[in-house]
Amino acid sequence: MILEAVMLPVKPGLESDFEAAFKKASKIISSMDGYLSHELHKCIEVQGKYLLFVRWETLESHTVGFRNSPEFQE
């Protein structure tokens, strides 16, 4: 299993828009081959900071399968 950890900065005031867009993105991510699970956490200390964890079966599932897919562009 591979754990991808990404810090996602969001412009202050746009958090609600980001969270709505992420719900759509979650459906895309979770449909990919090799996807296991994901979690999105909002930082309580810094406004506009989120931490995303995505678990993949293999590194290639993330780097080749997901990153090179047309769905990634969405």
PyMOL Python script that loads the backbone (N, CA, C, O; Angstrom):
from pymol import cmd

cmd.read_pdbstr("""\
ATOM      1  N   MET A   1       0.846  -1.184   0.000  1.00  0.00           N
ATOM      2  CA  MET A   1       0.000   0.000   0.000  1.00  0.00           C
ATOM      3  C   MET A   1       0.889   1.245   0.000  1.00  0.00           C
ATOM      4  O   MET A   1       1.928   1.283   0.660  1.00  0.00           O
ATOM      5  N   ILE A   2       0.468   2.242  -0.740  1.00  0.00           N
ATOM      6  CA  ILE A   2       1.159   3.528  -0.826  1.00  0.00           C
ATOM      7  C   ILE A   2       0.246   4.592  -0.224  1.00  0.00           C
ATOM      8  O   ILE A   2      -0.943   4.650  -0.539  1.00  0.00           O
ATOM      9  N   LEU A   3       0.805   5.428   0.639  1.00  0.00           N
ATOM     10  CA  LEU A   3       0.040   6.539   1.208  1.00  0.00           C
ATOM     11  C   LEU A   3       0.534   7.834   0.601  1.00  0.00           C
ATOM     12  O   LEU A   3       1.684   8.227   0.795  1.00  0.00           O
ATOM     13  N   GLU A   4      -0.332   8.482  -0.124  1.00  0.00           N
ATOM     14  CA  GLU A   4      -0.052   9.810  -0.695  1.00  0.00           C
ATOM     15  C   GLU A   4      -0.556  10.841   0.310  1.00  0.00           C
ATOM     16  O   GLU A   4      -1.695  10.755   0.767  1.00  0.00           O
ATOM     17  N   ALA A   5       0.277  11.806   0.653  1.00  0.00           N
ATOM     18  CA  ALA A   5      -0.115  12.888   1.562  1.00  0.00           C
ATOM     19  C   ALA A   5       0.130  14.209   0.847  1.00  0.00           C
ATOM     20  O   ALA A   5       1.238  14.485   0.389  1.00  0.00           O
ATOM     21  N   VAL A   6      -0.929  15.028   0.758  1.00  0.00           N
ATOM     22  CA  VAL A   6      -0.846  16.285   0.017  1.00  0.00           C
ATOM     23  C   VAL A   6      -1.393  17.418   0.867  1.00  0.00           C
ATOM     24  O   VAL A   6      -2.501  17.325   1.397  1.00  0.00           O
ATOM     25  N   MET A   7      -0.619  18.487   0.997  1.00  0.00           N
ATOM     26  CA  MET A   7      -1.087  19.702   1.655  1.00  0.00           C
ATOM     27  C   MET A   7      -1.751  20.565   0.582  1.00  0.00           C
ATOM     28  O   MET A   7      -1.140  20.875  -0.441  1.00  0.00           O
ATOM     29  N   LEU A   8      -2.999  20.948   0.821  1.00  0.00           N
ATOM     30  CA  LEU A   8      -3.775  21.714  -0.165  1.00  0.00           C
ATOM     31  C   LEU A   8      -4.111  23.091   0.398  1.00  0.00           C
ATOM     32  O   LEU A   8      -4.983  23.214   1.258  1.00  0.00           O
ATOM     33  N   PRO A   9      -3.427  24.122  -0.080  1.00  0.00           N
ATOM     34  CA  PRO A   9      -3.767  25.473   0.361  1.00  0.00           C
ATOM     35  C   PRO A   9      -4.964  26.011  -0.436  1.00  0.00           C
ATOM     36  O   PRO A   9      -5.021  25.875  -1.658  1.00  0.00           O
ATOM     37  N   VAL A  10      -5.897  26.610   0.262  1.00  0.00           N
ATOM     38  CA  VAL A  10      -7.095  27.171  -0.362  1.00  0.00           C
ATOM     39  C   VAL A  10      -7.176  28.642   0.032  1.00  0.00           C
ATOM     40  O   VAL A  10      -6.975  28.985   1.197  1.00  0.00           O
ATOM     41  N   LYS A  11      -7.466  29.505  -0.926  1.00  0.00           N
ATOM     42  CA  LYS A  11      -7.571  30.933  -0.636  1.00  0.00           C
ATOM     43  C   LYS A  11      -8.650  31.176   0.416  1.00  0.00           C
ATOM     44  O   LYS A  11      -9.743  30.616   0.327  1.00  0.00           O
ATOM     45  N   PRO A  12      -8.348  32.004   1.405  1.00  0.00           N
ATOM     46  CA  PRO A  12      -9.342  32.312   2.442  1.00  0.00           C
ATOM     47  C   PRO A  12     -10.650  32.802   1.822  1.00  0.00           C
ATOM     48  O   PRO A  12     -10.664  33.624   0.906  1.00  0.00           O
ATOM     49  N   GLY A  13     -11.731  32.273   2.350  1.00  0.00           N
ATOM     50  CA  GLY A  13     -13.049  32.639   1.850  1.00  0.00           C
ATOM     51  C   GLY A  13     -13.579  31.698   0.782  1.00  0.00           C
ATOM     52  O   GLY A  13     -14.764  31.738   0.451  1.00  0.00           O
ATOM     53  N   LEU A  14     -12.706  30.845   0.236  1.00  0.00           N
ATOM     54  CA  LEU A  14     -13.123  29.924  -0.814  1.00  0.00           C
ATOM     55  C   LEU A  14     -13.213  28.480  -0.322  1.00  0.00           C
ATOM     56  O   LEU A  14     -13.314  27.555  -1.127  1.00  0.00           O
ATOM     57  N   GLU A  15     -13.179  28.289   0.980  1.00  0.00           N
ATOM     58  CA  GLU A  15     -13.194  26.941   1.538  1.00  0.00           C
ATOM     59  C   GLU A  15     -14.458  26.170   1.149  1.00  0.00           C
ATOM     60  O   GLU A  15     -14.378  24.990   0.808  1.00  0.00           O
ATOM     61  N   SER A  16     -15.606  26.814   1.196  1.00  0.00           N
ATOM     62  CA  SER A  16     -16.860  26.133   0.840  1.00  0.00           C
ATOM     63  C   SER A  16     -16.855  25.696  -0.617  1.00  0.00           C
ATOM     64  O   SER A  16     -17.309  24.597  -0.937  1.00  0.00           O
ATOM     65  N   ASP A  17     -16.345  26.546  -1.501  1.00  0.00           N
ATOM     66  CA  ASP A  17     -16.246  26.195  -2.922  1.00  0.00           C
ATOM     67  C   ASP A  17     -15.306  25.006  -3.111  1.00  0.00           C
ATOM     68  O   ASP A  17     -15.599  24.082  -3.870  1.00  0.00           O
ATOM     69  N   PHE A  18     -14.167  25.044  -2.404  1.00  0.00           N
ATOM     70  CA  PHE A  18     -13.209  23.948  -2.490  1.00  0.00           C
ATOM     71  C   PHE A  18     -13.841  22.642  -2.024  1.00  0.00           C
ATOM     72  O   PHE A  18     -13.706  21.616  -2.691  1.00  0.00           O
ATOM     73  N   GLU A  19     -14.521  22.670  -0.897  1.00  0.00           N
ATOM     74  CA  GLU A  19     -15.118  21.460  -0.345  1.00  0.00           C
ATOM     75  C   GLU A  19     -16.181  20.891  -1.283  1.00  0.00           C
ATOM     76  O   GLU A  19     -16.296  19.672  -1.413  1.00  0.00           O
ATOM     77  N   ALA A  20     -16.952  21.744  -1.929  1.00  0.00           N
ATOM     78  CA  ALA A  20     -17.950  21.284  -2.898  1.00  0.00           C
ATOM     79  C   ALA A  20     -17.267  20.649  -4.111  1.00  0.00           C
ATOM     80  O   ALA A  20     -17.695  19.601  -4.595  1.00  0.00           O
ATOM     81  N   ALA A  21     -16.219  21.284  -4.589  1.00  0.00           N
ATOM     82  CA  ALA A  21     -15.486  20.751  -5.739  1.00  0.00           C
ATOM     83  C   ALA A  21     -14.801  19.438  -5.373  1.00  0.00           C
ATOM     84  O   ALA A  21     -14.706  18.528  -6.196  1.00  0.00           O
ATOM     85  N   PHE A  22     -14.327  19.347  -4.139  1.00  0.00           N
ATOM     86  CA  PHE A  22     -13.642  18.124  -3.723  1.00  0.00           C
ATOM     87  C   PHE A  22     -14.606  16.943  -3.660  1.00  0.00           C
ATOM     88  O   PHE A  22     -14.197  15.806  -3.896  1.00  0.00           O
ATOM     89  N   LYS A  23     -15.867  17.187  -3.350  1.00  0.00           N
ATOM     90  CA  LYS A  23     -16.842  16.093  -3.351  1.00  0.00           C
ATOM     91  C   LYS A  23     -16.932  15.469  -4.745  1.00  0.00           C
ATOM     92  O   LYS A  23     -17.034  14.249  -4.876  1.00  0.00           O
ATOM     93  N   LYS A  24     -16.895  16.302  -5.777  1.00  0.00           N
ATOM     94  CA  LYS A  24     -16.911  15.801  -7.150  1.00  0.00           C
ATOM     95  C   LYS A  24     -15.608  15.061  -7.462  1.00  0.00           C
ATOM     96  O   LYS A  24     -15.622  13.991  -8.071  1.00  0.00           O
ATOM     97  N   ALA A  25     -14.489  15.642  -7.041  1.00  0.00           N
ATOM     98  CA  ALA A  25     -13.182  15.024  -7.281  1.00  0.00           C
ATOM     99  C   ALA A  25     -13.065  13.685  -6.561  1.00  0.00           C
ATOM    100  O   ALA A  25     -12.412  12.767  -7.058  1.00  0.00           O
ATOM    101  N   SER A  26     -13.690  13.570  -5.398  1.00  0.00           N
ATOM    102  CA  SER A  26     -13.642  12.320  -4.635  1.00  0.00           C
ATOM    103  C   SER A  26     -14.217  11.164  -5.430  1.00  0.00           C
ATOM    104  O   SER A  26     -13.704  10.047  -5.369  1.00  0.00           O
ATOM    105  N   LYS A  27     -15.276  11.428  -6.171  1.00  0.00           N
ATOM    106  CA  LYS A  27     -15.897  10.383  -6.984  1.00  0.00           C
ATOM    107  C   LYS A  27     -14.945   9.921  -8.083  1.00  0.00           C
ATOM    108  O   LYS A  27     -14.880   8.733  -8.400  1.00  0.00           O
ATOM    109  N   ILE A  28     -14.211  10.862  -8.658  1.00  0.00           N
ATOM    110  CA  ILE A  28     -13.242  10.517  -9.703  1.00  0.00           C
ATOM    111  C   ILE A  28     -12.102   9.706  -9.104  1.00  0.00           C
ATOM    112  O   ILE A  28     -11.750   8.648  -9.626  1.00  0.00           O
ATOM    113  N   ILE A  29     -11.521  10.196  -8.011  1.00  0.00           N
ATOM    114  CA  ILE A  29     -10.398   9.505  -7.375  1.00  0.00           C
ATOM    115  C   ILE A  29     -10.794   8.087  -7.001  1.00  0.00           C
ATOM    116  O   ILE A  29     -10.065   7.136  -7.284  1.00  0.00           O
ATOM    117  N   SER A  30     -11.946   7.948  -6.365  1.00  0.00           N
ATOM    118  CA  SER A  30     -12.345   6.633  -5.868  1.00  0.00           C
ATOM    119  C   SER A  30     -12.717   5.648  -6.976  1.00  0.00           C
ATOM    120  O   SER A  30     -12.839   4.451  -6.715  1.00  0.00           O
ATOM    121  N   SER A  31     -12.897   6.124  -8.195  1.00  0.00           N
ATOM    122  CA  SER A  31     -13.217   5.233  -9.311  1.00  0.00           C
ATOM    123  C   SER A  31     -11.977   4.671 -10.001  1.00  0.00           C
ATOM    124  O   SER A  31     -12.096   3.820 -10.883  1.00  0.00           O
ATOM    125  N   MET A  32     -10.810   5.127  -9.620  1.00  0.00           N
ATOM    126  CA  MET A  32      -9.578   4.745 -10.308  1.00  0.00           C
ATOM    127  C   MET A  32      -9.092   3.364  -9.878  1.00  0.00           C
ATOM    128  O   MET A  32      -9.259   2.966  -8.725  1.00  0.00           O
ATOM    129  N   ASP A  33      -8.484   2.632 -10.827  1.00  0.00           N
ATOM    130  CA  ASP A  33      -7.879   1.344 -10.511  1.00  0.00           C
ATOM    131  C   ASP A  33      -6.771   1.542  -9.485  1.00  0.00           C
ATOM    132  O   ASP A  33      -5.973   2.473  -9.592  1.00  0.00           O
ATOM    133  N   GLY A  34      -6.729   0.677  -8.510  1.00  0.00           N
ATOM    134  CA  GLY A  34      -5.682   0.744  -7.490  1.00  0.00           C
ATOM    135  C   GLY A  34      -6.017   1.633  -6.315  1.00  0.00           C
ATOM    136  O   GLY A  34      -5.263   1.676  -5.342  1.00  0.00           O
ATOM    137  N   TYR A  35      -7.130   2.345  -6.380  1.00  0.00           N
ATOM    138  CA  TYR A  35      -7.565   3.209  -5.273  1.00  0.00           C
ATOM    139  C   TYR A  35      -8.026   2.336  -4.112  1.00  0.00           C
ATOM    140  O   TYR A  35      -8.720   1.339  -4.312  1.00  0.00           O
ATOM    141  N   LEU A  36      -7.633   2.721  -2.885  1.00  0.00           N
ATOM    142  CA  LEU A  36      -8.083   2.011  -1.687  1.00  0.00           C
ATOM    143  C   LEU A  36      -8.997   2.883  -0.824  1.00  0.00           C
ATOM    144  O   LEU A  36     -10.093   2.458  -0.459  1.00  0.00           O
ATOM    145  N   SER A  37      -8.551   4.103  -0.497  1.00  0.00           N
ATOM    146  CA  SER A  37      -9.357   4.996   0.341  1.00  0.00           C
ATOM    147  C   SER A  37      -8.736   6.385   0.336  1.00  0.00           C
ATOM    148  O   SER A  37      -7.612   6.582  -0.126  1.00  0.00           O
ATOM    149  N   HIS A  38      -9.501   7.350   0.864  1.00  0.00           N
ATOM    150  CA  HIS A  38      -8.939   8.694   1.033  1.00  0.00           C
ATOM    151  C   HIS A  38      -9.628   9.401   2.192  1.00  0.00           C
ATOM    152  O   HIS A  38     -10.736   9.052   2.599  1.00  0.00           O
ATOM    153  N   GLU A  39      -8.924  10.415   2.709  1.00  0.00           N
ATOM    154  CA  GLU A  39      -9.438  11.254   3.791  1.00  0.00           C
ATOM    155  C   GLU A  39      -9.009  12.688   3.519  1.00  0.00           C
ATOM    156  O   GLU A  39      -7.876  12.932   3.106  1.00  0.00           O
ATOM    157  N   LEU A  40      -9.898  13.620   3.745  1.00  0.00           N
ATOM    158  CA  LEU A  40      -9.581  15.040   3.649  1.00  0.00           C
ATOM    159  C   LEU A  40      -9.780  15.651   5.021  1.00  0.00           C
ATOM    160  O   LEU A  40     -10.841  15.507   5.627  1.00  0.00           O
ATOM    161  N   HIS A  41      -8.754  16.336   5.510  1.00  0.00           N
ATOM    162  CA  HIS A  41      -8.810  16.957   6.836  1.00  0.00           C
ATOM    163  C   HIS A  41      -8.589  18.464   6.711  1.00  0.00           C
ATOM    164  O   HIS A  41      -7.668  18.911   6.029  1.00  0.00           O
ATOM    165  N   LYS A  42      -9.434  19.230   7.370  1.00  0.00           N
ATOM    166  CA  LYS A  42      -9.305  20.688   7.394  1.00  0.00           C
ATOM    167  C   LYS A  42      -8.503  21.070   8.630  1.00  0.00           C
ATOM    168  O   LYS A  42      -8.812  20.632   9.738  1.00  0.00           O
ATOM    169  N   CYS A  43      -7.482  21.879   8.439  1.00  0.00           N
ATOM    170  CA  CYS A  43      -6.646  22.332   9.550  1.00  0.00           C
ATOM    171  C   CYS A  43      -7.448  23.290  10.435  1.00  0.00           C
ATOM    172  O   CYS A  43      -8.110  24.199   9.934  1.00  0.00           O
ATOM    173  N   ILE A  44      -7.385  23.081  11.730  1.00  0.00           N
ATOM    174  CA  ILE A  44      -8.106  23.972  12.634  1.00  0.00           C
ATOM    175  C   ILE A  44      -7.242  25.146  13.093  1.00  0.00           C
ATOM    176  O   ILE A  44      -7.750  26.093  13.693  1.00  0.00           O
ATOM    177  N   GLU A  45      -5.950  25.089  12.815  1.00  0.00           N
ATOM    178  CA  GLU A  45      -5.047  26.157  13.238  1.00  0.00           C
ATOM    179  C   GLU A  45      -4.775  27.194  12.164  1.00  0.00           C
ATOM    180  O   GLU A  45      -4.509  28.357  12.467  1.00  0.00           O
ATOM    181  N   VAL A  46      -4.843  26.769  10.892  1.00  0.00           N
ATOM    182  CA  VAL A  46      -4.516  27.671   9.784  1.00  0.00           C
ATOM    183  C   VAL A  46      -5.681  27.680   8.803  1.00  0.00           C
ATOM    184  O   VAL A  46      -6.030  26.648   8.229  1.00  0.00           O
ATOM    185  N   GLN A  47      -6.276  28.847   8.618  1.00  0.00           N
ATOM    186  CA  GLN A  47      -7.402  28.975   7.694  1.00  0.00           C
ATOM    187  C   GLN A  47      -6.955  28.635   6.276  1.00  0.00           C
ATOM    188  O   GLN A  47      -5.898  29.072   5.820  1.00  0.00           O
ATOM    189  N   GLY A  48      -7.780  27.849   5.589  1.00  0.00           N
ATOM    190  CA  GLY A  48      -7.508  27.544   4.184  1.00  0.00           C
ATOM    191  C   GLY A  48      -6.498  26.442   3.949  1.00  0.00           C
ATOM    192  O   GLY A  48      -6.038  26.273   2.820  1.00  0.00           O
ATOM    193  N   LYS A  49      -6.136  25.689   4.968  1.00  0.00           N
ATOM    194  CA  LYS A  49      -5.175  24.604   4.797  1.00  0.00           C
ATOM    195  C   LYS A  49      -5.895  23.267   5.003  1.00  0.00           C
ATOM    196  O   LYS A  49      -6.614  23.074   5.984  1.00  0.00           O
ATOM    197  N   TYR A  50      -5.684  22.355   4.054  1.00  0.00           N
ATOM    198  CA  TYR A  50      -6.273  21.022   4.099  1.00  0.00           C
ATOM    199  C   TYR A  50      -5.169  19.991   3.899  1.00  0.00           C
ATOM    200  O   TYR A  50      -4.161  20.258   3.244  1.00  0.00           O
ATOM    201  N   LEU A  51      -5.374  18.818   4.471  1.00  0.00           N
ATOM    202  CA  LEU A  51      -4.452  17.711   4.288  1.00  0.00           C
ATOM    203  C   LEU A  51      -5.235  16.543   3.698  1.00  0.00           C
ATOM    204  O   LEU A  51      -6.236  16.102   4.261  1.00  0.00           O
ATOM    205  N   LEU A  52      -4.764  16.054   2.562  1.00  0.00           N
ATOM    206  CA  LEU A  52      -5.410  14.950   1.865  1.00  0.00           C
ATOM    207  C   LEU A  52      -4.522  13.720   1.955  1.00  0.00           C
ATOM    208  O   LEU A  52      -3.333  13.777   1.640  1.00  0.00           O
ATOM    209  N   PHE A  53      -5.108  12.604   2.389  1.00  0.00           N
ATOM    210  CA  PHE A  53      -4.446  11.307   2.373  1.00  0.00           C
ATOM    211  C   PHE A  53      -5.179  10.427   1.376  1.00  0.00           C
ATOM    212  O   PHE A  53      -6.404  10.314   1.418  1.00  0.00           O
ATOM    213  N   VAL A  54      -4.419   9.798   0.470  1.00  0.00           N
ATOM    214  CA  VAL A  54      -5.004   8.841  -0.466  1.00  0.00           C
ATOM    215  C   VAL A  54      -4.175   7.566  -0.384  1.00  0.00           C
ATOM    216  O   VAL A  54      -2.948   7.607  -0.475  1.00  0.00           O
ATOM    217  N   ARG A  55      -4.845   6.450  -0.215  1.00  0.00           N
ATOM    218  CA  ARG A  55      -4.176   5.157  -0.169  1.00  0.00           C
ATOM    219  C   ARG A  55      -4.375   4.456  -1.514  1.00  0.00           C
ATOM    220  O   ARG A  55      -5.490   4.326  -2.019  1.00  0.00           O
ATOM    221  N   TRP A  56      -3.245   4.011  -2.070  1.00  0.00           N
ATOM    222  CA  TRP A  56      -3.225   3.325  -3.363  1.00  0.00           C
ATOM    223  C   TRP A  56      -2.623   1.937  -3.174  1.00  0.00           C
ATOM    224  O   TRP A  56      -1.803   1.726  -2.279  1.00  0.00           O
ATOM    225  N   GLU A  57      -3.033   0.989  -4.021  1.00  0.00           N
ATOM    226  CA  GLU A  57      -2.470  -0.354  -3.954  1.00  0.00           C
ATOM    227  C   GLU A  57      -0.979  -0.345  -4.262  1.00  0.00           C
ATOM    228  O   GLU A  57      -0.201  -1.006  -3.573  1.00  0.00           O
ATOM    229  N   THR A  58      -0.572   0.400  -5.294  1.00  0.00           N
ATOM    230  CA  THR A  58       0.829   0.460  -5.708  1.00  0.00           C
ATOM    231  C   THR A  58       1.189   1.894  -6.069  1.00  0.00           C
ATOM    232  O   THR A  58       0.313   2.733  -6.279  1.00  0.00           O
ATOM    233  N   LEU A  59       2.470   2.160  -6.139  1.00  0.00           N
ATOM    234  CA  LEU A  59       2.931   3.481  -6.562  1.00  0.00           C
ATOM    235  C   LEU A  59       2.462   3.766  -7.986  1.00  0.00           C
ATOM    236  O   LEU A  59       2.069   4.891  -8.296  1.00  0.00           O
ATOM    237  N   GLU A  60       2.501   2.757  -8.850  1.00  0.00           N
ATOM    238  CA  GLU A  60       2.088   2.932 -10.240  1.00  0.00           C
ATOM    239  C   GLU A  60       0.595   3.254 -10.357  1.00  0.00           C
ATOM    240  O   GLU A  60       0.187   3.962 -11.278  1.00  0.00           O
ATOM    241  N   SER A  61      -0.214   2.745  -9.440  1.00  0.00           N
ATOM    242  CA  SER A  61      -1.641   3.078  -9.449  1.00  0.00           C
ATOM    243  C   SER A  61      -1.838   4.585  -9.351  1.00  0.00           C
ATOM    244  O   SER A  61      -2.733   5.152  -9.978  1.00  0.00           O
ATOM    245  N   HIS A  62      -0.991   5.219  -8.559  1.00  0.00           N
ATOM    246  CA  HIS A  62      -1.074   6.672  -8.379  1.00  0.00           C
ATOM    247  C   HIS A  62      -0.352   7.421  -9.494  1.00  0.00           C
ATOM    248  O   HIS A  62      -0.939   8.275 -10.159  1.00  0.00           O
ATOM    249  N   THR A  63       0.930   7.097  -9.695  1.00  0.00           N
ATOM    250  CA  THR A  63       1.756   7.901 -10.597  1.00  0.00           C
ATOM    251  C   THR A  63       1.438   7.679 -12.067  1.00  0.00           C
ATOM    252  O   THR A  63       1.462   8.627 -12.853  1.00  0.00           O
ATOM    253  N   VAL A  64       1.144   6.454 -12.449  1.00  0.00           N
ATOM    254  CA  VAL A  64       0.877   6.155 -13.853  1.00  0.00           C
ATOM    255  C   VAL A  64      -0.633   6.108 -14.109  1.00  0.00           C
ATOM    256  O   VAL A  64      -1.145   6.817 -14.975  1.00  0.00           O
ATOM    257  N   GLY A  65      -1.328   5.279 -13.358  1.00  0.00           N
ATOM    258  CA  GLY A  65      -2.757   5.092 -13.577  1.00  0.00           C
ATOM    259  C   GLY A  65      -3.581   6.347 -13.375  1.00  0.00           C
ATOM    260  O   GLY A  65      -4.368   6.722 -14.243  1.00  0.00           O
ATOM    261  N   PHE A  66      -3.406   7.001 -12.236  1.00  0.00           N
ATOM    262  CA  PHE A  66      -4.214   8.186 -11.939  1.00  0.00           C
ATOM    263  C   PHE A  66      -3.642   9.441 -12.582  1.00  0.00           C
ATOM    264  O   PHE A  66      -4.364  10.149 -13.282  1.00  0.00           O
ATOM    265  N   ARG A  67      -2.380   9.731 -12.365  1.00  0.00           N
ATOM    266  CA  ARG A  67      -1.792  10.989 -12.857  1.00  0.00           C
ATOM    267  C   ARG A  67      -1.794  11.107 -14.377  1.00  0.00           C
ATOM    268  O   ARG A  67      -1.829  12.213 -14.915  1.00  0.00           O
ATOM    269  N   ASN A  68      -1.758   9.976 -15.066  1.00  0.00           N
ATOM    270  CA  ASN A  68      -1.751  10.012 -16.534  1.00  0.00           C
ATOM    271  C   ASN A  68      -3.127   9.790 -17.142  1.00  0.00           C
ATOM    272  O   ASN A  68      -3.254   9.652 -18.359  1.00  0.00           O
ATOM    273  N   SER A  69      -4.148   9.755 -16.314  1.00  0.00           N
ATOM    274  CA  SER A  69      -5.496   9.481 -16.816  1.00  0.00           C
ATOM    275  C   SER A  69      -6.203  10.772 -17.248  1.00  0.00           C
ATOM    276  O   SER A  69      -5.889  11.854 -16.752  1.00  0.00           O
ATOM    277  N   PRO A  70      -7.157  10.650 -18.173  1.00  0.00           N
ATOM    278  CA  PRO A  70      -7.964  11.819 -18.556  1.00  0.00           C
ATOM    279  C   PRO A  70      -8.780  12.340 -17.358  1.00  0.00           C
ATOM    280  O   PRO A  70      -9.063  13.535 -17.274  1.00  0.00           O
ATOM    281  N   GLU A  71      -9.152  11.446 -16.441  1.00  0.00           N
ATOM    282  CA  GLU A  71      -9.931  11.848 -15.273  1.00  0.00           C
ATOM    283  C   GLU A  71      -9.140  12.802 -14.378  1.00  0.00           C
ATOM    284  O   GLU A  71      -9.726  13.667 -13.728  1.00  0.00           O
ATOM    285  N   PHE A  72      -7.819  12.652 -14.339  1.00  0.00           N
ATOM    286  CA  PHE A  72      -6.979  13.533 -13.519  1.00  0.00           C
ATOM    287  C   PHE A  72      -7.118  14.987 -13.962  1.00  0.00           C
ATOM    288  O   PHE A  72      -7.063  15.899 -13.137  1.00  0.00           O
ATOM    289  N   GLN A  73      -7.295  15.198 -15.249  1.00  0.00           N
ATOM    290  CA  GLN A  73      -7.442  16.554 -15.770  1.00  0.00           C
ATOM    291  C   GLN A  73      -8.734  17.221 -15.310  1.00  0.00           C
ATOM    292  O   GLN A  73      -8.826  18.448 -15.255  1.00  0.00           O
ATOM    293  N   GLU A  74      -9.738  16.396 -14.978  1.00  0.00           N
ATOM    294  CA  GLU A  74     -11.006  16.942 -14.477  1.00  0.00           C
ATOM    295  C   GLU A  74     -10.813  17.520 -13.108  1.00  0.00           C
ATOM    296  O   GLU A  74     -11.763  18.029 -12.514  1.00  0.00           O
TER     297      GLU A  74
END
""", "prot")
cmd.dss("prot")
cmd.show_as("cartoon", "prot")
cmd.util.cbc("prot")
cmd.orient("prot")
